[in-house]
Amino acid sequence: MVSFRTKMYSRHADAVDAWLPGIDAARRAVRQASDAIVWLHLAKTGGTTVNTAIRMNAAWDNSVFPQSSQRLGQLCYCNDPTCDDARQAFDAMRDLVSNQSSAKRLRVSNGHATFAETRWLARAISSRGHTPPILMSVRPARQRLVSLFRDYWNSYHLSAMTSDELRAAKGTDPSFRWTHHDHAKRRKLFTDSQRFLLGDGRIDGRLWFNSFNPGRGYPFWLHEVFDEPRQLATAMESGELRVVPISKLDDLIVELTNQAPHRYRESTARRPEVEAALEESQDIIDRLASQDDVYDALLAERFGADFAVSTHVTNK
């Protein structure tokens, strides 16, 4: 049920229709928590590692909004007409409010979204005049794009596995999701991958990068996440947004969980066909990554070598 108060939020320019059913429950969860953060997940910056570390930590509760492009009762971005992932997310949020301990901290996540949307969400779920701060990890654009390509083809190999092979690959990794929604995403990726596979086992990397378009509701570049570099700089300066270079991710996990960091979704052995496709696509990668040059320069100026030489083993 969407309350009258939540309907009022829908008039705001940055409101995300897909999130409206969860606003009231999330606000109650923020009110009950000892403190809260909103996680803005910039793709390929170690977000899965952070999210899993928090999800597995007993001191935290999690309020998970669906991807901004999802709609209740409509086709999910996983392309499965029977997927009910968004409704399940809101049901879990309401259950959390009913069972939440006030001693716990709360992480609110909203998939891959813009800063304006995430700021609207943080303000919409604020309680007693306190707006949860936004936390985001960052990494140079070129590293992120290369990481996404490697992850795409790692996921392709997972999508081609049998159920028994998948279970073996999963092992004890809690970041590996086994839901209907995640199976559907793997099927979608397998279908998409066929146009990039050459008959001799090679990958047409140039076609992949020239076709690069994460899709509606999935901002990848920082210039898609932020309206302009000044918006990013102002948000950091004001304390509204905390930005952490991926090289400092371990320190962040220790700070948030008081536990030693554990790597999730670590890189598999480099696949020769993937590396060959990357080598053949260097000029396109450089051109695409240059779109975020001004953002990379801003972050390098702020964080120095911690940003400029950021490296991480997760899905590199």
Rosetta blueprint (number, residue, H / E / L):
1 M L
2 V L
3 S L
4 F H
5 R H
6 T H
7 K H
8 M H
9 Y H
10 S L
11 R L
12 H L
13 A L
14 D L
15 A L
16 V L
17 D H
18 A H
19 W H
20 L H
21 P H
22 G H
23 I H
24 D H
25 A H
26 A H
27 R H
28 R H
29 A H
30 V H
31 R H
32 Q H
33 A L
34 S L
35 D L
36 A E
37 I E
38 V E
39 W E
40 L L
41 H L
42 L L
43 A L
44 K L
45 T L
46 G L
47 G H
48 T H
49 T H
50 V H
51 N H
52 T H
53 A H
54 I H
55 R H
56 M L
57 N L
58 A L
59 A L
60 W E
61 D E
62 N E
63 S E
64 V E
65 F L
66 P L
67 Q L
68 S L
69 S L
70 Q L
71 R L
72 L L
73 G L
74 Q L
75 L L
76 C L
77 Y L
78 C L
79 N L
80 D L
81 P L
82 T L
83 C L
84 D L
85 D H
86 A H
87 R H
88 Q H
89 A H
90 F H
91 D H
92 A H
93 M H
94 R H
95 D H
96 L H
97 V H
98 S H
99 N H
100 Q L
101 S L
102 S L
103 A L
104 K L
105 R E
106 L E
107 R E
108 V E
109 S E
110 N L
111 G L
112 H L
113 A L
114 T L
115 F H
116 A H
117 E H
118 T H
119 R H
120 W H
121 L H
122 A H
123 R H
124 A H
125 I L
126 S L
127 S E
128 R L
129 G L
130 H E
131 T L
132 P L
133 P L
134 I E
135 L E
136 M E
137 S E
138 V E
139 R L
140 P L
141 A H
142 R H
143 Q H
144 R H
145 L H
146 V H
147 S H
148 L H
149 F H
150 R H
151 D H
152 Y H
153 W H
154 N H
155 S H
156 Y H
157 H H
158 L H
159 S H
160 A L
161 M L
162 T L
163 S H
164 D H
165 E H
166 L H
167 R H
168 A H
169 A H
170 K H
171 G L
172 T L
173 D L
174 P L
175 S L
176 F L
177 R L
178 W L
179 T L
180 H H
181 H H
182 D H
183 H H
184 A H
185 K H
186 R H
187 R H
188 K H
189 L H
190 F H
191 T H
192 D H
193 S H
194 Q H
195 R H
196 F H
197 L E
198 L L
199 G L
200 D L
201 G L
202 R L
203 I E
204 D L
205 G H
206 R H
207 L H
208 W H
209 F H
210 N H
211 S L
212 F L
213 N L
214 P L
215 G L
216 R L
217 G L
218 Y L
219 P L
220 F L
221 W L
222 L H
223 H H
224 E H
225 V H
226 F L
227 D L
228 E L
229 P H
230 R H
231 Q H
232 L H
233 A H
234 T H
235 A H
236 M H
237 E H
238 S H
239 G L
240 E L
241 L E
242 R E
243 V E
244 V E
245 P E
246 I H
247 S H
248 K H
249 L H
250 D H
251 D H
252 L H
253 I H
254 V H
255 E H
256 L H
257 T H
258 N L
259 Q L
260 A L
261 P L
262 H L
263 R L
264 Y L
265 R L
266 E E
267 S L
268 T L
269 A L
270 R L
271 R L
272 P H
273 E H
274 V H
275 E H
276 A H
277 A H
278 L H
279 E H
280 E L
281 S L
282 Q H
283 D H
284 I H
285 I H
286 D H
287 R H
288 L H
289 A H
290 S H
291 Q H
292 D H
293 D H
294 V H
295 Y H
296 D H
297 A H
298 L H
299 L H
300 A H
301 E H
302 R H
303 F H
304 G L
305 A H
306 D H
307 F H
308 A H
309 V L
310 S L
311 T L
312 H L
313 V L
314 T E
315 N L
316 K L
